Amino acid sequence: EKALQDRVIRDIHDSLMEKATVTELNDLTVQMSKYAKETELNAVMHSLSEYASLVEMQKMWSAHKELIERLGEYPRITQINNQMHEERKRVEQLLKDYTPLKDSNTKFGDLDTRIRGTRQDMERAQQHLDSKIAGVAEGLTRAGLDFNA
C-alpha cells in the first residue's frame, strides 16, 4: 500500500511538475502585457505608412538643396525690396511738385464752371447794353426827326 501511495504521490508530483505554477503564470501574464496587441501594432503600422519613406525624403532633400543653390544665384528679396523702396522715394521726389490728376481735374472743372457763368453774365450784360444802345439810337433818331420837322 505504501508503494501504491508513493506511486500515486509521484504521479501527482510529476503531473504537477509538468504544469506551470501560479507565480510563473502571473509572471508570464505580466511579460505578455508588455507586448503590443495586434490591433495596436496595426494602428502603428498604419500611422507609419502616412509618412514618407527614407528614399523619398532623400530625394526631397536633394531637390531642396538644388533649389537653394539655384536661388543663391538671384539677388536676395530684401535687396529687391530696398531697391524698390529707393525707386519709390525717387519717383515721389520727382512728382512732389505736380498736383495729382484728381485735384487738377477738380480745379479745371471749377474754372470751367466759373468761365461759363462769367460768359453768361457777359452775354446778358451785352444784350442789356445792346438794348440800351438801341433805345438811345431810337431816341436820337426821334429827336433828329423832331428837330428837322
Helices and strands as residue ranges (DSSP letters): H 2-18, H 22-34, H 38-49, H 54-71, H 77-95, H 101-148
